[in-house]
Amino acid sequence: MATDPSRQDRATRRFERQFAMFERKVPALRRPLNAIRAKGWWVVRVPVAFFFIIGGILAILPVFGVWMLPIGFLLLAVDITALRGPLADAIVRGRRRIALWRRRR
């Protein structure tokens, strides 16, 4: 099933906006996020992403945690275009739910 190029472009732009949001919210992350997203870093990014995903699955162990899953998928989505749209949607939904939860408190 081939995806529409314009849909991929929108998903990529939305994905990049989420990175920009992280950089605005936590300015200290700007340099590491830009470095890890550089083109030649896929050799490091993919194994680290798989390590984080496996660590998130092994969350019952003391060192690992569920917090590792989103980071692993975020790193993997930098290289796999098909993950960008669903991951950007999940980030936006999560941010909205957190904002709603904070307003209720």
N, C-alpha and C positions, 0 to 999 in steps of 0.2 A: 504494500500500500504506500504509494508516494504521497508525501504531504505537500500542501500548497506552499510555495516559496514565500509568499507574503505572510502566511501564518507563522512560518519559521522566523521570518524577520521580526515580526511583532513579538514573538516569544523571546527572541534574543534580546531585543530592546528592553522588554520588561525585566528579563533576567539581569541585564546590566544596570537597570535602575535600582534593583534590589541591592546590588553591590554598592552602588553610589549611596544608597540610604544607610548601609552599614558604615560606610566611610564617614558620612556626616554625623551619625550618632556616636561613633567611637573614632575620633580622629587618629588615635594611635594605631588603628588597624589599616590606615591608608597605605602606608609603605609595604607592609607584609601582603596585603591583598593584591596590590599591583604587581609585586614581585612573583607571587604564586600564580597569577594569571598570565604571566609572560609566555610567549609562544614556545620557547625552547624548554619550558619546565614540565611538559607533559610526562617526561620520563620519571620525574619525582612525584608529580601530582597524582597519577593513576595508582601507583602502589600505596601511597599515603591514604588515598581515598578508600581503597579496599581495606587497609588496616583499620581505619575509623569505622567502616561499615561492619566489619567482623567484630571489632571491639564493642560496637553498639549491640550486636546480637548477643554477645557474651556479657550482657549487663549485670548478670547475677554475681559476677566476680567483683571483688572490691575495687580494683584499679579501673575497670571499665564502667561505662554507663550509657544510658540511652541517649545522652547528649551527643555522643559520637556519631550517631546515625545521620542527623541533618548535616553535620559538617562533612562527612564522607560523601553524601549525595551531592552537596554543593560543589565539592572539589571535582567529582566525577562529571557533573553537568557542564563544567567549563570545557571539557573535551567531547562530550557526547551531546550533540545538538538536540536529540529527541527528548532528553531529560529537562531541558531548559524551561519549556512551557509549563509542564506539570509542577516542577519545583518552584518556579516563580509564583504560580497560583497558590501553592501550599504556603509559601512565605507570606503572601498577602493575606490569605485567610487566617494564618496564625497571628499576624500582627493585629488584624481586626478583632479577633477573639480576645487577645490580651488587652487591647484598648477597651473593649466592652466590659471585660472582667474588672479592670481598674476603675471604670466609671461606676460600676455597681458597688464597689467597696466604699 
